[in-house]
Every structure is written in C-alpha cells, then in structure tokens.
Amino acid sequence: MCVRASFAAAFAAVLLVAPAIAQDVTLVAREGGIVLTGSLQGYDGEFYRIQTSYGLLTVDGQGVLCEGPACPDLAAPRAVIRIVGANDPALALLPPLFRAFAEQRGLIYEDSGLAGFSARILEPESREEIAAITFQPLSLAFATAALEAGDADLKLAFTPELGLVAHGLAMDGLVPIVAPDNPTPEISTVDLAKVLSGEIKNWSAIGGPDMPVVLHALQPEVDMQLALDERLGAPLAASILHPDQQSLANAVAKDPWAIGITGRASTYAARPIPLTDSCGFPLLPTALAVKAEDYPLALPVILLAPKRRLPLLTREFLDFLRTPAAQAVIVATGYIDRSATLAPMTADGLRLINAIQGAGEDITLADLKRLVNLMDGADRLSLTFRFEDGSSTLDAQSRDNLIDLAQLIATGRFRNVRMVLAGFSDGSGIASANLALSVERAAKVAQELAAIAPDLLPGMLPTVEGFGEALPMACDETAIGRHLNRRVELWLVPHFPEPETASDAPSP
C-alpha cells in the first residue's frame, strides 16, 4: 500500500482519531492535519516504510516530515544491495559493472579484495559509505527462497520466474565444446541432443573416429546446467561433473574424446565445435544471432527482482544497465551486450539461400520477389520478437526488446528510415494460413509497442508485413527449427520524405 501526501479525506479522518501510542517515528504531512505514528522499517531516499496499527505502509518522503529518534539521515541513505545466484556470470559481470556505475556518478568504488565478490561505494570527499554490495552464489531454489524471505534483493539467473521482475543484463550462448585436437568437423542439433541424452555413445556415429564419447557437464544444481536441462527436457547423461564452466572447459580441452556444453564467453582452452541444424544449415553463435535468438541455444543473463520497492541506488543501477556505458563493459567481459545491432539484409546471403532451398510448393516466385524487394537496401535490427509457446504473449526477452525499441524511437534513432515489423511462421500447415498468422503476429507486436509507448505518434510506429514461411532460419523438421522460424523481425528501410515546397506549406 502506498500512501502519498495527498491522503484521501476519509482516510485522514480515521488517522486523526487513532489512539496515540509511543512509536519510533512520527510522519507529519507537510500540508498539516495528517499524522502517522509507527515503527520505521526502512528509508530508501524517497520513501519511508513504516509499520503502523493499520499495517505496513509506504509513504512518499516529499510529502511528510519525520519526527523522532529513529528518523534517518536524509542526506545520504545507505543502500545495501544483496545479490545471489549464478556464480560464473556474477564474478565476470558484476564487479566491472558496479565500478562503471560508481565512476559515472563521480563516486568511489572499492572492492573488498576477498574471495568472491563484495564491494562498497563511497562519497569522494567524506568517504562515507553510501552502498554495500555483496554477492553469494546460491542454487536456483535457494536463491529464489532468499528473495522471497527478504534476505536478498536481486538474483542473477538465466531463466525468468513467475512472480519476479526480470531485468536484462547480458546475453550468452550455449556452445558444444571439444578438445582442440578432436577431428570431428561439426555436429547437428539432433545429434547433439542424442549425445547429451546418452543415445549416441561413439564419435563414429557423428562423423568422428571410432572412439567412445566422454560427456562432461556442470553439476545438476548449477544454474546454467538447469537452463540446458530445461531446453533438452531432461538431465544430461554425463559421466564427469564440474562445479563451474572453467573447470569443465579445461577438462574437455585435455581429452580428445570429451564433449561438453558451456557458455560462449567461457570456452577457455576448449574448441567450440560448429553446430548445424538437421538440414545442414550452419547455426553460428554470432553476436547478432544470439541477440536476435536466431541461435537456438541463445541464453539471456538476467537479474530477477522481487515485486517490492528496492532501494533508490539499486533501482538506479538497474537503469544504468540499459546505458551505452554498461553495454561497453559487458562486451569487454566477453559476454554479448543487449544494445541494438544493425546488419545489412543483403549481406546475409545464407538467409536468402535458406529461403530458396526451403521454399515449399506453396511459396511462389512472386512471394520471394516481394520478400527480396523489401530486403534490398534494408538493414535488420537485432531486436526480434517471439511468443511463448502456444500463446499470443510475448516471451520475457521480447518484452525487454519492446521497451528498448520504444526508447530508441522516442530518442529519434530512426530518422530517414521506415520501420517494418516483418512476421514469419514455420512451414507446418497451409501456406495461406501461415501467411495470415505471420501478419497477425507482426500486428500484435505493433499493438504492444503502441500500448507501452502511448506518446508515440502513429507516424512513428512501424508498419506491418507478413511473409509466412518464406524465409526460414532453420529446418522445420525439429521443434527447435520451427521455434526459430516463428518470429517477428524489425527491418529499417531507407526513406527520405520529399521536403515541403512553398505551395505545400500551410497558409498563415
């Protein structure tokens, strides 16, 4: 419950007759007449949290005066930022991000120098501590329990959770790795799934020598392993387990017949083995493919927050993560940043080859010409939109992308271009139905964009096109391939409006 200075009159009458009892603080409305007494639970620089006889209330600090011995120092409230969760990305990302956040604000960042990660942020002149930051590695279930119990403020993870607010941090991609001297040239997604499940036990079954496959994996409680198990629908049939990505990668690099899965940012001495889909299309974990989730094992790195008010400095740090300064730090760590990336459509010949090779009997030459004509001269933005399976609800990554898109439009990023939301479907079913569905999905994204950015004028919103199954990203023979093909892309088409002439200008 949030109580601001403009209390409702009826509520004010109730407060005025409340019995006076000794409490830690008294909050008095600046306009007079309203008094709240209670035990102060916290102050984040903006809002008081106070336990009263009416329950726990949140009160806007601008509307009240605080009286009593427990009133906080309003000049420099100290924030405690407690983070739990996945250890590998936390140790790589959090220290440089908090350092950059402090330096951007003219503050001092000090690492504790202890094992793991803990730090503090200080005022430069007084060296007064204004934030204490700690990280504790915890398994998925224990980290969630810590948030729910109020023992942590943020959780670093790879998958969103119901009841928690997701804040995009970075992107990574799961890649299969082998030893540098393993002679196997590539592996398909289908064969990889069979290796990970234990169905394939010899390298000869996937184009390698007649040697047994030695499968390495992370320990089952590690967050990245849980994310991989969720993708596969079952735990890995691994014979050798590791506590972290570095030990896994280094062990795989020493054994020519070993294979494992790790993050794109954490291959260390091992060699990523190229991944293809079941039809032989290469699936490359490029920055654009991972950002757009065209790569089937793209993995978002996110911070999860409980649905309660966080300290002001914590909220400012979450806002900082969307800035170019934060994105530059993320790239320097080896992870993939979340900033929007442009790529010329015509430079991606592989997609055009897929379009021609994968075109079914229902895809006509006219369909392909319409597609190519729009692609000619256009750029693709990495912001791509997909929906939850069997639903018209955008998935968590796409909702984050929508917020980024609204901000880019509002800042005038897309001058002299026409934005096009291009919808695509998989190839199952009738082509005409798939075409209609692709248009419907693109229109849904445009509708969601208008809803979250009501200040955008209609002329600032993207137009909608649909191409059905005409531009597959992968083969439709697998569930992964069909999922990749169901998407809405954002294309930027050059558009230079004719300048107004004197006759076009409105008369005075």
N, C-alpha and C positions, 0 to 999 in steps of 0.2 A: 504494500500500500504506500502510495506517495502523497505526502501532504505538503503543499506549497503555501506561500504566504497568503494567497487569496483563498483562505478557508471558506467553505460554504457556511452560510449564516446559521443553518440548523446545527451543523457540527460544532460551530463556535459556541452556541448556547449550551450544548452538552458539556463542553470543556469548562465553561465558566462556573458550573455548579459542581464540578468534580471536587472531592474532598482533598484538602492539602495534606500531603504526607512528605516526609523527608526523603529526598532522592539525590542522585549525583549531580544532575544538571536541571536547569530550567531554561526553556526556549521561549522567548517572548517575541511575538510578531511585531515587526517594525512599525506597522500602522496602528499598533495598540489593540488591546481587547482580547487577544488570544494568548493563552499560556499553556505550555506543555511541560509537565514535570516527569522525569523518568531517569532510567539508568542508561548512560551513554554506552553504546555498543561499538561505535566507530565513527570516524570522520575522514572522508577522502579528499578534502579540499573543496568540495562542492556541496556535499550532502551529509547531514547527520543521520546516524542510525540510532534510534532511542527506543528502549523497552519501556512501555507505559502500561497503565492499567487497561488500556484499550488494545494492547498488543504491540508488536514491533512495528514502528513507523519510520518512514524515510522522509526527511524534512529538508527542503531547499535552504541552504545556509544563507543565501542572499536575502531571504525574507524574514529572518529571525535574528535576535541577539541571544547569545549564550551566556548564562549566569551560573556560577557555582564553581567549586574547586576542580571538577572533572572536565571543565571546558578545555578544548585543545588549543595549542598554539596555532592560530590561523595563518601565520606567515609561511610556515614550511612543514606541512604534514608529511610524515614519514610513511612511505609505501613499502609494504612487504610483498614481494612477488615470488610466490612459491610455484615452481613448475615441476611436473612429474611426467614419466612416460618413457618413450623410446630413447635409448642411450646413444646410439650411433649418430643420428642426425642432431641430437641435442648438443653433443660435445663439439660437433663441427660448425653448427649454425649459430647457436645462442651467444657464445662469447663475442664473436665479431659483430653480431647484430646489436647487442646491447652497448658495445663500445661505440659503434657508429651513431646509435641513438643518442647517447650522452654527449658525444662530441658535437653533434648537430645543434644541440641545445646549449652549448657552451659550458657543459658540466664535466666533472672529472669521473672517469671510470676506473675502478680499482678491482683487479682480480685478486681473490684471496690467496692464490698460489697453492691451494690444497688440491688433493686428488679430486677428480670430478669437476664440477663447476659450481662456484659460488662467487658472488661479486657484490660490490656496492657502488652507488652513485652519490657523489658529493657536490656540495656547493663549492665553487672555486675559491672564494675568498675566506669564508668561515670554516671550510671543510666539514660543514655539518652534513651528516648523512641524511639524504632525502629518500633513498631507496636501498633496500636489502634484497638481493636476488639469489635464490637457491634453486638447484635442480637435483632431483632424486630419481634415479632410474627405478621404475616400477613396471611390473607386468600390466597388461591391458586391464584386467579385472581390478587389481589393487589400485591402479591409477584412477580409474573411474570412481571407486569407493572413496578415495581420498578427496576427490572433487565434491562428491555428494555429501560427505561429512564436514565439509568446510575446512579440511586440512591442507588443501591445495587450491590454487587459483586458476592454473592453466595445465592442460595435458597435451603433450606432444605425441601425435599418433599418425597413422596412415589411412585410417578409415573414419568417416563421420559416425556419430552415435545419436540415437534418438534422445531428446531431452537436453542435448548440449549444443552450444552455438559454435560452428566451425569457422575459423579464420585461416585462409590460405597462407602458407608460409613459403613453400618452395615446391618444386617438382623433382621427382626422380623416376627412374625406370628400372624394373627388374630385368636383369640380363643373365642368360646362361653363360657360365664361365668354365674353361678347361685350362689345362697346363699349356704353356707356350709351345711345347713340342708335340701336342696332340695333333695327329694328321687329319682328323675329321674336318671337312671343309665347311659344313653348315648343318643346321638341324631345323626341322619344321615344327610348327606349334603342336601338331598332332603327335609327332614322335617325341617331342619334349615332354608332353603330358604323359605319354606311356613310360618314359624313362623315370619321371618323378613318381609315378604310381607303382613302379616296380615291374610293370608288364614287360618292358624291354630291359634285358639284363646283359646284353653283349653289344659292343660297338659295331660289330659286323652288320647288325640289323638296321643301322642308320648311316651306312656308308663308310664306316671306320674299319679298323683291323679286328681280327678275331681275338678280342680281349674282353674280360668282364668289366662291366660298368661299376665304378665305385661312386656311390651317391653321397654327397655331403650336404648338410642342411644346418640351419640355425636351430637352436633348442626350441622346443614347441611353444614355450611361453613368450618368446621374443616377438615383439610387435610385427616386424617385417615378415617373420615366418607365418604368423597368424593371417596377415594380409594375403600372402601367397596361398596358404591353405584355403582361404575363402574363395580366391579366384579359381582354384582347381576343384573345389568342392570336397576335398578330402586331404588328410595329412600326407606328407611326403613319406615314401618308403625308404628313408635314409638309414645308412648303417653307421655314419660318423656324424656327430652333432657338435656344434660350436656355439660359444656364448655370444659372439659378435661377428660382424661382417669381415673385419680384418683377419681374424684367425681363420675364418672359413676360406677366404680368398687365398691366403698364403699357403694353407694346407693343400688346396686344389692345385695351386701352381707347382707344387713339388711332386705331384703324382700324375704321370702321363695318361692314366685311365680314369681319373677322377672327373666329376662334373658337379656343379652346384649352381645355385641362384643367388645373386647378390644385387645390391643397388648399383646403378650406372656410375655413381660417384665413388664407389668403394670396390673397384676391381683389383686394386693394388698390383701384385705381380702376375696375376692370372690373365688369361686371354679371353675376351668376350667372343663367343662363337656366333657367327651370323645366324639370324633367325629368319625363317621364311614361313609363309602360310602353306596350307595344304595343296594349293595350286602352284606353288613355287614363287609367288610374289615375294620379293625381299621386304622384310619389316625392320626398318632401321630406327634405332633409338636416338634420332637427331633431336636437337632442341625443339624444333618446330613440331615434329611428330609427337613428342612427349607432351608439349604444352597443349596441343590440339587433341591429345589422347587418340591419335591415329595409330600409335604404337600400342599393341594390345596389353602390354604389361606396364603401361604408364602408372605412376604411383604418386598421388599428391601427398605432400608433407604438411600437416595441418596442426594448428593449435586449437584445442577444444576448451571452451569456457562454460561454466555453469550459468544458468539463467538467473543470475543475481548481479547486483551492481558491483563492478570491480573498482579498485582504487583508480583515481584520476590518472596517475602515471602509467598504470597498467593499460588503461584504455588508450592513452597517447602512444604507447609502444605498439599496440595493435594497429593503430592508424599509420604509424611510421612504416610498417611492413609493406604498405602499398606504394611507398615513395621510390623514386629512381635511386636514391642513395642506398636504400635497403636492397633493392634488386641487384645493384652492383656488388654488394657484399656477398650476396648469395651465389652469384656467378663465380666469384673469387674462391669460394669454398669447393667448387666442383659440382655443386647442385645446379639445377636449372631454375632460373628466375621465372616469375609469373608475369613479367611485362609482356605486352602485346608485341608480336614479331610479324613483320611483313615478308612475304615471299612472292615473287612474280609467278603467276599461274602458268605461263608458257615455259618457265624453266623446269617445271615438274613433268618431264616427258613420261616418267613412269606411270603417272596417273592417267595420261592420255592412252598409253599402251594398254593399261588395265581396262579403260573404257571401251577400247576397240575389241580386245580379246574377250572381255567378259560380257559383251553385248549379246543378249539373247535374241531370239527370233522376233520378239515384240518390240525391240529397240530399232527404230528406223534410222536411215541416213539423215533424215530431216531432224530427228531428235539430237543426233550427235552434232549436226551443224549448228543448231540453236545453242547447244552447250558450248561449243568451241567459239562461236561468235561472241558470246558474253565473256568467255575467258580471255579472249585476245586483248592484251594490254592491261588486264586487271591484275591486281595483287590479292593474295589471300592473307587475311589477318589470322593469327594463331587462335584467337578466341573462337571456340567451336562449342556447339550446344548439343547435348544428348539428354535423353529422358530415362527415368527409371524404368526398368523392365516392365512391360505390360501396363504402362501408365502414361498419362499426359503431363506428369510432373517432372520438371527439370531436375537432374541429379545435382548433388551438392557442388561439384566443380563447376557446372554450368551456371548455377545461381551466382557463384562468385564471379564468373566471367561476365554475367549480365551487369553486375554492379560496376565492374571495370569498364565495360562498354559505355554505360550511361555517363560515367565520369569523363571518358575520352571525348564523347560527343559534346558534353557541356563545356569542355575546355577548348573547343574549336579545332580538334585534332584532324577532322576530316573535311577540310576546306577543299574545294575543287575536285571532289570525288563524289560519286553516287554509291551509297552503301546498299549492298544486296545481300539479303539473307537467302542463301541457296539451300533448299532442302533436298535430302536424298534418302532413299529407302534401301532395304536389301532386295534380293532378287526373287524371294519366295512369293508366290501368288501371281495374280494377273497384273500385267504392266500398267494398265489404265488405273487400277486401284492403287498401285504403288505410287503412281504419279500424283494422284489426288492426295494420298497420305503425306507425301513429301511436301506438298504445298501447305497442307494443314499444319504440319509441324513447324514450318518456317513462319507461318502466320501466328502460331502460338508463341514463338519466341518474340516476335514483334509486339504482340499484345502484352506479354510480361514486361518487356522493356518500357512500353508506354505507362504501365501501371507503377513501376518503381521510379520513373522519372517523369512525373506529370507536368513538369515545367517545360519539357522539350516540345517545341512546336511540331505540328505534323510534318512539315517540310524537312525537319531534322532527323526524322526516323527512317530506317532502312526500308527499301521496297522488298517485295517477297517474290521469289521464283521457286519452282519445283522441277526436279529432273528425274524423279523416281529412282530407278535402278541404273541410270545411265553412266555413273562414274563410281564404280566400286573401289573401295580402298583395299579389299581383300576378297578371298574366295568365299562364296556363300555356303560352302559345304560344311562349315563348322559354325557353332554358336558364336565363337569369338569373331569370326569373319562377318557374320550377319550383324553383330553388335557394332562393329567398326563401320559398317556401311550405313547404318541408321544414324543420320547426323544432320545438323544444320550448320553450314559454314558461313563465314562473313567475307564477302568479296568487296573490294574497293575498285570501282570502275572510274577512270578519268572522266571528269565532267566539268567543263568550263562554260558557265552560262554566258550568253551574249550580254554585253554591257548595255544598260539602258541608254537609248538615244533621247534627244531633246523632245521628240514627239511622243515617246513613251512615258516621259516623266509626268507626274500628276500636275495639273494646273494649280496655281496658287489660290 
